[in-house]
Amino acid sequence: MKKITVIVRNLPLNTRRNSEALRMGVGLTLREDKVTVIFMDDGVYSAAPAVPELIGAPTLKKEFEALPMMKCTMLADKPSLEKREIKNLVPNVKPEDRDEIVRTITGSDIVIPF
């Protein structure tokens, strides 16, 4: 079993990268690997409640529902949340200190940045 970390770092509304990152996370769970998705920098906006359909951006609802069912851990970087004044997160995304984020990344066998 490998530890795989997907890092989401971009704004969610101007690209499909974040939705692709989450879809990849879902796909990676189909093996026996341990998958973690980390939201950092502007990527934390993806973990905040939003209605992207209003501006024609892709919705992440299905992925956020599927990832916990597939036993995928989702973490949001606390300093990134604080800098952007984000207080609420979608269900199953856990705010985590930078030290834990770094431990998760460095302890991974594979890191996939988006």
C-alpha positions as CSV (number, residue, x, y, z in Angstrom):
1,M,0.0,0.0,0.0
2,K,1.3,3.4,-1.0
3,K,0.6,6.8,0.6
4,I,-0.6,9.2,-2.1
5,T,-1.2,12.9,-1.5
6,V,-3.0,15.2,-3.9
7,I,-2.4,18.9,-3.3
8,V,-5.0,21.4,-4.5
9,R,-3.5,24.9,-4.6
10,N,-5.4,26.9,-7.2
11,L,-8.5,29.0,-7.2
12,P,-11.5,26.8,-8.1
13,L,-13.5,29.1,-10.2
14,N,-11.1,29.9,-13.1
15,T,-10.0,26.4,-13.9
16,R,-11.1,22.8,-14.0
17,R,-7.9,21.7,-12.3
18,N,-9.4,21.4,-8.9
19,S,-12.3,19.3,-10.0
20,E,-9.8,17.1,-11.9
21,A,-7.6,16.8,-8.8
22,L,-10.6,15.6,-6.8
23,R,-11.7,13.2,-9.5
24,M,-8.1,11.9,-9.6
25,G,-8.3,11.4,-5.8
26,V,-11.5,9.4,-6.2
27,G,-9.8,7.2,-8.9
28,L,-6.7,6.7,-6.8
29,T,-8.9,5.2,-3.9
30,L,-9.9,2.3,-6.2
31,R,-6.6,0.6,-5.4
32,E,-5.5,-0.3,-1.9
33,D,-3.5,2.9,-1.5
34,K,-4.1,5.5,1.3
35,V,-5.1,8.7,-0.4
36,T,-5.0,12.2,1.2
37,V,-6.2,15.4,-0.5
38,I,-4.7,18.6,0.9
39,F,-6.1,22.1,0.2
40,M,-3.5,24.8,0.4
41,D,-3.0,28.4,-0.7
42,D,-5.9,29.5,-2.9
43,G,-7.0,25.8,-3.1
44,V,-8.7,26.2,0.3
45,Y,-11.5,28.1,-1.5
46,S,-12.4,24.7,-3.0
47,A,-13.0,23.3,0.5
48,A,-15.3,26.3,1.4
49,P,-19.1,26.0,0.8
50,A,-19.9,27.7,-2.6
51,V,-22.4,27.5,-5.4
52,P,-20.1,27.5,-8.5
53,E,-22.9,26.7,-10.9
54,L,-24.0,30.3,-10.6
55,I,-21.1,31.4,-12.7
56,G,-20.8,28.3,-14.8
57,A,-17.9,26.7,-12.9
58,P,-17.8,23.0,-12.3
59,T,-19.4,21.8,-9.1
60,L,-17.4,19.6,-6.7
61,K,-20.3,18.1,-4.9
62,K,-20.0,14.6,-6.2
63,E,-16.3,14.4,-5.4
64,F,-16.7,15.7,-1.9
65,E,-19.4,13.1,-1.3
66,A,-17.4,10.2,-2.8
67,L,-14.0,10.9,-1.2
68,P,-15.1,10.2,2.4
69,M,-17.0,7.0,1.3
70,M,-13.7,5.8,-0.3
71,K,-11.9,6.5,3.0
72,C,-9.9,9.4,1.6
73,T,-8.6,11.9,4.1
74,M,-9.2,15.6,3.3
75,L,-7.1,18.3,5.0
76,A,-7.1,22.1,4.8
77,D,-4.0,24.1,5.7
78,K,-4.9,26.3,8.7
79,P,-2.5,29.2,7.7
80,S,-4.1,29.3,4.3
81,L,-7.6,29.3,5.8
82,E,-6.7,32.1,8.2
83,K,-5.0,34.3,5.6
84,R,-8.2,34.1,3.5
85,E,-10.5,34.4,6.5
86,I,-12.3,31.1,5.6
87,K,-14.2,29.8,8.7
88,N,-16.5,27.2,7.2
89,L,-15.5,24.1,5.3
90,V,-17.5,21.5,3.5
91,P,-18.2,18.3,5.5
92,N,-15.3,15.9,6.0
93,V,-12.5,18.5,5.4
94,K,-10.4,18.8,8.5
95,P,-8.4,22.0,9.2
96,E,-4.9,21.0,10.1
97,D,-1.7,22.8,11.3
98,R,1.1,23.4,8.8
99,D,3.4,20.9,10.7
100,E,0.9,18.1,10.2
101,I,0.4,19.1,6.5
102,V,4.2,18.9,6.0
103,R,4.4,15.6,7.8
104,T,1.7,14.2,5.6
105,I,3.4,15.4,2.4
106,T,6.9,14.2,3.4
107,G,5.5,10.9,4.6
108,S,3.9,10.2,1.2
109,D,5.3,7.9,-1.4
110,I,3.7,9.9,-4.2
111,V,2.8,13.6,-4.2
112,I,0.6,15.0,-7.0
113,P,0.4,18.8,-7.0
114,F,-2.4,20.6,-8.9
